[in-house]
Amino acid sequence: MPDQKLVPVASLPVAEPSVAEPSVANSTKKKRLNLDLSADAYELLQRLAEESGKNMVEVLRTGLAVYGIAHDERKKGRKLAVVQDDRIIKELVIP
């Protein structure tokens, strides 16, 4: 995979949710989201935040960016995977 460029996930933009009638004033406003997580998901989020030195919101935004990449690449017939020595170790499967 020598011709592929690696991009840090944290540097990728996360798209804002679209609204029915977007306007310049609304395009810069943040949206609030209430989220219910299972105990296991919350513990994973908490662990990832602690280990990465980020807060939970940053971890969720990064996860959303990764999911967006995987989704977009799947639409192009590509896959997102963890690769070591040109071997796929894990593949992220997006239904």
N, CA and C of each residue as an Amber inpcrd file, in Angstrom:
protein
   285
   0.8030000  -1.1890000   0.0000000   0.0000000   0.0000000   0.0000000
   0.8490000   1.2570000   0.0000000   1.9160000   1.2940000  -0.7580000
   2.8060000   2.4390000  -0.7500000   2.2050000   3.6990000  -1.3530000
   1.1890000   3.6100000  -2.2160000   0.6470000   4.7900000  -2.8580000
  -0.4980000   5.4170000  -2.0760000  -0.8480000   4.8710000  -0.9090000
  -1.9310000   5.4170000  -0.1100000  -1.3910000   6.3570000   0.9510000
  -2.0780000   7.4800000   1.1480000  -1.6630000   8.4650000   2.1240000
  -2.4740000   8.2640000   3.4010000  -1.7990000   8.1890000   4.5370000
  -2.4800000   8.0620000   5.8100000  -2.8350000   9.4480000   6.3320000
  -4.0730000   9.6120000   6.7950000  -4.5440000  10.8890000   7.3020000
  -4.9800000  10.6880000   8.7440000  -4.4650000  11.4890000   9.6860000
  -4.9150000  11.3580000  11.0740000  -6.4140000  11.6190000  11.1650000
  -7.1270000  10.7340000  11.8340000  -8.5750000  10.8500000  11.9410000
  -8.9740000  12.1540000  12.6030000  -8.2150000  12.5930000  13.5970000
  -8.5570000  13.8220000  14.3120000  -8.5660000  15.0400000  13.3920000
  -7.8660000  14.9760000  12.2730000  -7.8180000  16.1240000  11.3730000
  -8.9490000  16.1180000  10.3500000  -9.7710000  15.0660000  10.3580000
 -10.8570000  14.9750000   9.3940000 -12.0660000  15.7720000   9.8630000
 -12.7340000  16.4440000   8.9410000 -13.9150000  17.2110000   9.3460000
 -15.0900000  16.2780000   9.6140000 -15.9180000  16.6480000  10.5740000
 -17.1410000  15.9140000  10.8470000 -18.2870000  16.7890000  10.3890000
 -19.0980000  16.2650000   9.4860000 -20.1870000  17.0480000   8.9190000
 -21.2320000  17.3510000   9.9720000 -21.7450000  18.5590000   9.9240000
 -22.8440000  18.9490000  10.7990000 -24.1240000  18.3220000  10.2480000
 -25.0820000  18.0070000  11.1200000 -26.3560000  17.4790000  10.6260000
 -27.0100000  18.4840000   9.6970000 -27.6400000  17.9930000   8.6460000
 -28.3120000  18.9100000   7.7300000 -29.6920000  19.2650000   8.2830000
 -30.1840000  20.4140000   7.9000000 -31.5060000  20.8640000   8.3100000
 -32.3380000  21.1080000   7.0680000 -33.6470000  21.1740000   7.2310000
 -34.5380000  21.3050000   6.0810000 -34.2310000  22.5450000   5.2540000
 -34.0240000  23.6740000   5.9130000 -33.7330000  24.9180000   5.2090000
 -32.4680000  25.5290000   5.7800000 -31.2930000  25.1340000   5.2930000
 -30.0590000  25.6660000   5.8560000 -29.9180000  27.1530000   5.5740000
 -29.3520000  27.8530000   6.5390000 -29.0750000  29.2700000   6.3530000
 -27.6780000  29.5480000   6.8900000 -27.1480000  30.6970000   6.5570000
 -25.8160000  31.0580000   7.0190000 -25.7910000  31.1050000   8.5490000
 -26.8360000  31.6410000   9.1610000 -26.8840000  31.7480000  10.6230000
 -26.8930000  30.3680000  11.2770000 -27.6230000  29.4160000  10.7080000
 -27.7120000  28.0760000  11.2860000 -26.4970000  27.2150000  10.9990000
 -25.7400000  27.5240000   9.9660000 -24.6400000  26.6580000   9.5740000
 -23.4930000  26.6610000  10.5800000 -23.4040000  27.7000000  11.4240000
 -22.3110000  27.7540000  12.3860000 -22.7430000  27.3380000  13.7900000
 -24.0230000  27.1040000  14.0020000 -24.5060000  26.7040000  15.3130000
 -24.2420000  25.2240000  15.5400000 -23.8940000  24.8960000  16.7730000
 -23.7240000  23.4960000  17.1390000 -25.0760000  22.9090000  17.4840000
 -25.1860000  21.6120000  17.3510000 -26.4070000  20.8990000  17.6900000
 -26.1550000  20.0870000  18.9460000 -27.1480000  20.0110000  19.8110000
 -27.0390000  19.2440000  21.0440000 -27.7280000  17.8970000  20.8220000
 -27.1480000  16.8660000  21.4220000 -27.6710000  15.5130000  21.2590000
 -27.7000000  14.8270000  22.6120000 -28.8360000  14.2580000  22.9630000
 -28.9330000  13.4210000  24.1570000 -28.6750000  11.9930000  23.7310000
 -27.9220000  11.2530000  24.4990000 -27.5040000   9.9250000  24.0820000
 -27.6300000   8.9450000  25.2330000 -28.3280000   7.8420000  24.9990000
 -28.4090000   6.7600000  25.9820000 -27.4620000   5.6620000  25.5440000
 -26.5810000   5.2410000  26.4520000 -25.6210000   4.1800000  26.1610000
 -25.8200000   3.0350000  27.1480000 -25.5380000   1.8320000  26.6850000
 -25.5120000   0.7000000  27.6150000 -24.3290000   0.8980000  28.5550000
 -24.3370000   0.1830000  29.6550000 -23.2240000   0.2870000  30.6140000
 -21.9110000  -0.0880000  29.9390000 -21.9200000  -1.1180000  29.1040000
 -20.6960000  -1.5460000  28.4160000 -20.1890000  -0.4720000  27.4560000
 -21.1070000   0.1250000  26.6940000 -20.7020000   1.1720000  25.7550000
 -20.1560000   2.3840000  26.4970000 -20.7770000   2.7420000  27.6140000
 -20.3010000   3.8800000  28.4030000 -18.9070000   3.6070000  28.9630000
 -18.6960000   2.3900000  29.4700000 -17.3770000   2.0330000  30.0000000
 -16.3220000   2.0670000  28.9050000 -16.6590000   1.6080000  27.7120000
 -15.7230000   1.6650000  26.5850000 -15.4070000   3.1150000  26.2350000
 -16.4230000   3.9490000  26.1560000 -16.2230000   5.3580000  25.8540000
 -15.3360000   6.0150000  26.9060000 -15.6080000   5.7200000  28.1610000
 -14.8210000   6.2740000  29.2610000 -13.3610000   5.8090000  29.1780000
 -13.1490000   4.5270000  28.8960000 -11.7910000   3.9840000  28.7970000
 -11.0390000   4.6110000  27.6210000 -11.7020000   4.7180000  26.4770000
 -11.0530000   5.3210000  25.3130000 -10.6850000   6.7760000  25.5690000
 -11.5550000   7.4920000  26.2480000 -11.2700000   8.8940000  26.5760000
 -10.0640000   8.9910000  27.5030000 -10.0500000   8.1710000  28.5400000
  -8.9310000   8.2040000  29.4910000  -7.6180000   7.8230000  28.8250000
  -7.6320000   6.7430000  28.0420000  -6.3950000   6.2660000  27.4110000
  -5.8790000   7.2150000  26.3370000  -6.7810000   7.9310000  25.6840000
  -6.3620000   8.8260000  24.6020000  -6.0760000  10.2450000  25.0900000
  -6.4770000  10.5420000  26.3300000  -6.2960000  11.8940000  26.8380000
  -7.2950000  12.8770000  26.2560000  -8.3730000  12.3680000  25.6960000
  -9.4260000  13.2160000  25.1250000 -10.6450000  13.1490000  26.0320000
 -11.5810000  14.0460000  25.8100000 -12.8310000  13.9140000  26.5480000
 -13.7840000  13.0290000  25.7360000 -14.8900000  12.6560000  26.3520000
 -15.8140000  11.7220000  25.6980000 -16.3850000  12.2780000  24.3970000
 -16.6390000  13.5700000  24.3520000 -17.1790000  14.1860000  23.1430000
 -16.1720000  14.0680000  21.9950000 -14.8980000  14.3150000  22.2840000
 -13.8670000  14.1940000  21.2440000 -13.7670000  12.7590000  20.7420000
 -13.8860000  11.7920000  21.6350000 -13.8500000  10.3800000  21.2280000
 -15.0420000  10.0770000  20.3240000 -16.2280000  10.5560000  20.6980000
 -17.4110000  10.3220000  19.8630000 -17.2820000  10.9970000  18.5010000
 -16.7400000  12.2160000  18.4570000 -16.5550000  12.9030000  17.1740000
 -15.5650000  12.1540000  16.2870000 -14.4990000  11.6500000  16.8930000
 -13.5110000  10.8720000  16.1320000 -14.1450000   9.5930000  15.5980000
 -14.9350000   8.9280000  16.4480000 -15.6320000   7.7170000  16.0170000
 -16.5900000   7.9990000  14.8730000 -17.2800000   9.1160000  14.9290000
 -18.1870000   9.5000000  13.8490000 -17.4130000   9.7520000  12.5580000
 -16.2500000  10.3810000  12.6690000 -15.4200000  10.6220000  11.4830000
 -14.9550000   9.3040000  10.8670000 -14.5440000   8.3570000  11.7070000
 -14.1050000   7.0440000  11.2040000 -15.2720000   6.3250000  10.5350000
 -16.4240000   6.3680000  11.1710000 -17.6090000   5.7360000  10.5870000
 -17.9480000   6.3720000   9.2370000 -17.8560000   7.6960000   9.1690000
 -18.1310000   8.3890000   7.9140000 -17.1810000   7.9720000   6.8060000
 -15.9110000   7.8310000   7.1340000 -14.9290000   7.3770000   6.1440000
 -15.2760000   5.9670000   5.6730000 -15.5320000   5.0780000   6.6250000
 -15.8530000   3.6920000   6.2770000 -17.1060000   3.6230000   5.4140000
 -18.1100000   4.4060000   5.7640000 -19.3620000   4.4220000   5.0020000
 -19.1290000   4.9210000   3.5730000 -18.4220000   6.0430000   3.4500000
 -18.1580000   6.6070000   2.1220000 -17.3180000   5.6710000   1.2640000
 -16.3200000   5.0450000   1.8650000 -15.4650000   4.1310000   1.1020000
 -16.2230000   2.8690000   0.6920000 -17.1270000   2.3980000   1.5470000
 -17.9320000   1.2180000   1.1960000 -18.7920000   1.5210000  -0.0180000
 -19.3390000   2.7440000  -0.0920000 -20.1500000   3.1250000  -1.2500000
 -19.3230000   3.1130000  -2.5330000 -18.0070000   3.2910000  -2.4090000
 -17.1100000   3.2620000  -3.5690000 -16.5720000   1.8630000  -3.8370000
 -17.0240000   0.8840000  -3.0340000 -16.5540000  -0.4890000  -3.2080000
 -15.2440000  -0.7690000  -2.4970000 -14.8520000   0.1040000  -1.5890000
 -13.5980000  -0.0600000  -0.8530000 -13.8830000  -0.5040000   0.5730000
 -12.8190000  -0.8600000   1.2870000 -12.9270000  -1.3140000   2.6670000
 -11.9820000  -0.5210000   3.5490000 -12.3240000  -0.4350000   4.8410000
 -11.4610000   0.1970000   5.8300000 -10.9220000  -0.9180000   6.7110000
  -9.6060000  -0.9760000   6.8460000  -9.0040000  -2.0900000   7.5760000
  -7.7630000  -1.6620000   8.3370000  -7.4140000  -2.4770000   9.3220000
  -6.1410000  -2.3500000  10.0220000  -5.1760000  -3.2590000   9.2850000
  -4.0620000  -2.6830000   8.8350000  -3.1190000  -3.4260000   8.0030000
  -1.7490000  -3.4390000   8.6650000  -1.1130000  -4.5960000   8.6340000
   0.2550000  -4.7180000   9.1360000   1.0380000  -5.5590000   8.1270000
   2.1530000  -5.0160000   7.6740000   2.9910000  -5.7120000   6.6990000
   2.1760000  -6.1790000   5.4910000   1.3410000  -5.2850000   4.9640000
   0.4890000  -5.5600000   3.7970000  -0.5080000  -6.6880000   4.0170000
  -0.7950000  -7.0160000   5.2800000  -1.8020000  -8.0330000   5.6030000
  -2.9210000  -7.3760000   6.3890000  -4.1580000  -7.7120000   6.0590000
  -5.3020000  -7.1810000   6.7870000  -5.4150000  -7.9250000   8.1080000
  -5.3330000  -7.1690000   9.2040000  -5.4670000  -7.7360000  10.5420000
  -6.9300000  -7.7120000  10.9690000  -7.5850000  -6.5800000  10.7620000
  -9.0060000  -6.4210000  11.0690000  -9.6400000  -5.5700000   9.9940000
 -10.8850000  -5.8550000   9.6980000 -11.6220000  -5.0640000   8.7210000
 -12.8410000  -4.4690000   9.4070000 -13.0810000  -3.1740000   9.1850000
 -14.2640000  -2.5150000   9.7270000 -15.3930000  -2.7320000   8.7350000
 -16.3970000  -3.4730000   9.1780000 -17.5270000  -3.7950000   8.3010000
 -18.6880000  -2.8830000   8.6530000 -19.1400000  -2.1270000   7.6760000
 -20.2850000  -1.2300000   7.8290000 -21.4450000  -1.8340000   7.0490000
 -22.5290000  -2.1760000   7.7520000 -23.6740000  -2.7880000   7.0370000
 -24.3420000  -1.8240000   6.0930000
